[in-house]
Amino acid sequence: MEIVNNKVLMLNLKRPERVTAIIPKSKQLGETDGIHKVAVYWGLEEAQVLKNLGIKNVPSPIVANYEFKGLFKPFKHQITTASFLTLHRRAFCFNEQGTGKTASVIWAADYLMNLGFIRRVLVVCPLSIMQSAWQDDLFKFAMHRSSDVAYGTPEKRKKIISGHAEFVIINFDGVEIVADEINANDFDLIVIDEANAYKNISTRRFKVMNKLVTSQRFYKVMWKVSQFRWVPKDNASQTVHDALQPAIRFTKRECLDLPEITYETREVPLTKQQERYYMQMKQQALMVAAGEEVSGVNAAAVLNKLLQISAGAVYSDSGEVVEFDCSNRLFGGCLI
């Protein structure tokens, strides 16, 4: 396949009619030894149709007709990912963590907005990254677009959903609260970050989202052989593979142009337990945590213990300290 003047795709086909009969902006130019040369206007819709016809290696015009805006220059794998996403109405992105998936999605959505294919985007993600990842990255990579976080009271969420922000960010369980408003406001694109949150089709969370994005019946891949035992069907792996197509994936190892590791320091408030231990040590120079007595013999030792408490501890899912040791050990990712 050849790209001519960033406007035309030149194809070599055995059956040119399968393209010329469907795409108005296409023309058969000639034939040599049974191979027909066909020129196709390089627009996004034309590229999508060619992709659907099974033509291999069809490039999205985003690679030539879009200015990748933002504070950082895109890496090759990010451009490839954004290109892939623009060619499919529904797709999965399984790129590894740290490869810049969010930026690729933002650029793809911005390109579709430029062309008028979409008007508003709903981003569904974990509560913890609504602002720190999505809203911050929207400013970094598409600061000309408006965004808002639908969080707070039901009335506040509904107002934001029904507002004018081009990108609306909401957490998983917040979707049900404003499902009617989401339907009424015609979001053209829904992005689900961490789709693993919808792996269980029996949950209310899944059923609400399913109504918003599709009406198709989902695949079943297991046989129930007893009350408590299920086994996979013979074709389970292929069924799951087919359900997760089309998809794209880049590993860090494949992204050879990634920059060196950078480190970032973030300040976070103490947990309730840390506050309690902190005050006990500060006032009494003595505390008990996870069955261990911790004491400070002088002012310098007490100060050191206070810094250690502030650095972190290992917690269980219920929020209880499961390990607390004031020696030089690694606590929750912090070396103290």
Secondary structure in CASP SS format (residue, H / E / C, confidence):
PFRMAT SS
TARGET T0000
AUTHOR 0000-0000-0000
METHOD secondary structure of the structure
MODEL  1
M C 1.00
E E 1.00
I E 1.00
V E 1.00
N C 1.00
N C 1.00
K C 1.00
V E 1.00
L E 1.00
M E 1.00
L E 1.00
N E 1.00
L E 1.00
K C 1.00
R C 1.00
P C 1.00
E H 1.00
R H 1.00
V H 1.00
T H 1.00
A C 1.00
I C 1.00
I C 1.00
P C 1.00
K C 1.00
S E 1.00
K E 1.00
Q E 1.00
L E 1.00
G E 1.00
E E 1.00
T E 1.00
D C 1.00
G C 1.00
I E 1.00
H E 1.00
K E 1.00
V E 1.00
A E 1.00
V E 1.00
Y E 1.00
W C 1.00
G C 1.00
L H 1.00
E H 1.00
E H 1.00
A H 1.00
Q H 1.00
V H 1.00
L H 1.00
K H 1.00
N H 1.00
L C 1.00
G C 1.00
I C 1.00
K C 1.00
N C 1.00
V C 1.00
P C 1.00
S C 1.00
P C 1.00
I H 1.00
V H 1.00
A H 1.00
N H 1.00
Y C 1.00
E C 1.00
F C 1.00
K C 1.00
G C 1.00
L C 1.00
F C 1.00
K C 1.00
P C 1.00
F C 1.00
K H 1.00
H H 1.00
Q H 1.00
I H 1.00
T H 1.00
T H 1.00
A H 1.00
S H 1.00
F H 1.00
L H 1.00
T H 1.00
L C 1.00
H C 1.00
R C 1.00
R C 1.00
A C 1.00
F E 1.00
C E 1.00
F C 1.00
N C 1.00
E C 1.00
Q C 1.00
G C 1.00
T C 1.00
G C 1.00
K H 1.00
T H 1.00
A H 1.00
S H 1.00
V H 1.00
I H 1.00
W H 1.00
A H 1.00
A H 1.00
D H 1.00
Y H 1.00
L H 1.00
M H 1.00
N H 1.00
L H 1.00
G C 1.00
F C 1.00
I C 1.00
R C 1.00
R C 1.00
V E 1.00
L E 1.00
V E 1.00
V E 1.00
C E 1.00
P C 1.00
L H 1.00
S H 1.00
I H 1.00
M H 1.00
Q H 1.00
S H 1.00
A H 1.00
W H 1.00
Q H 1.00
D H 1.00
D H 1.00
L H 1.00
F H 1.00
K H 1.00
F H 1.00
A C 1.00
M C 1.00
H C 1.00
R C 1.00
S C 1.00
S E 1.00
D E 1.00
V E 1.00
A C 1.00
Y C 1.00
G C 1.00
T C 1.00
P H 1.00
E H 1.00
K H 1.00
R H 1.00
K H 1.00
K H 1.00
I H 1.00
I H 1.00
S C 1.00
G C 1.00
H C 1.00
A C 1.00
E C 1.00
F E 1.00
V E 1.00
I E 1.00
I E 1.00
N E 1.00
F C 1.00
D C 1.00
G H 1.00
V H 1.00
E H 1.00
I H 1.00
V C 1.00
A H 1.00
D H 1.00
E H 1.00
I H 1.00
N H 1.00
A H 1.00
N C 1.00
D C 1.00
F C 1.00
D C 1.00
L E 1.00
I E 1.00
V E 1.00
I E 1.00
D C 1.00
E C 1.00
A H 1.00
N H 1.00
A H 1.00
Y H 1.00
K C 1.00
N C 1.00
I C 1.00
S C 1.00
T C 1.00
R H 1.00
R H 1.00
F H 1.00
K H 1.00
V H 1.00
M H 1.00
N H 1.00
K H 1.00
L H 1.00
V H 1.00
T C 1.00
S C 1.00
Q C 1.00
R C 1.00
F C 1.00
Y C 1.00
K C 1.00
V C 1.00
M E 1.00
W E 1.00
K E 1.00
V E 1.00
S E 1.00
Q C 1.00
F C 1.00
R E 1.00
W E 1.00
V E 1.00
P E 1.00
K C 1.00
D C 1.00
N C 1.00
A H 1.00
S H 1.00
Q H 1.00
T H 1.00
V H 1.00
H H 1.00
D H 1.00
A H 1.00
L C 1.00
Q C 1.00
P C 1.00
A E 1.00
I E 1.00
R C 1.00
F C 1.00
T C 1.00
K H 1.00
R H 1.00
E H 1.00
C C 1.00
L C 1.00
D C 1.00
L C 1.00
P C 1.00
E C 1.00
I C 1.00
T C 1.00
Y C 1.00
E C 1.00
T C 1.00
R C 1.00
E C 1.00
V C 1.00
P C 1.00
L C 1.00
T C 1.00
K H 1.00
Q H 1.00
Q H 1.00
E H 1.00
R H 1.00
Y H 1.00
Y H 1.00
M H 1.00
Q H 1.00
M H 1.00
K H 1.00
Q H 1.00
Q H 1.00
A C 1.00
L E 1.00
M E 1.00
V E 1.00
A E 1.00
A C 1.00
G C 1.00
E E 1.00
E E 1.00
V E 1.00
S E 1.00
G C 1.00
V C 1.00
N C 1.00
A H 1.00
A H 1.00
A H 1.00
V H 1.00
L H 1.00
N H 1.00
K H 1.00
L H 1.00
L H 1.00
Q H 1.00
I H 1.00
S H 1.00
A H 1.00
G C 1.00
A C 1.00
V E 1.00
Y E 1.00
S C 1.00
D C 1.00
S C 1.00
G C 1.00
E C 1.00
V E 1.00
V E 1.00
E E 1.00
F C 1.00
D C 1.00
C C 1.00
S C 1.00
N C 1.00
R C 1.00
L E 1.00
F E 1.00
G C 1.00
G C 1.00
C E 1.00
L E 1.00
I C 1.00
END
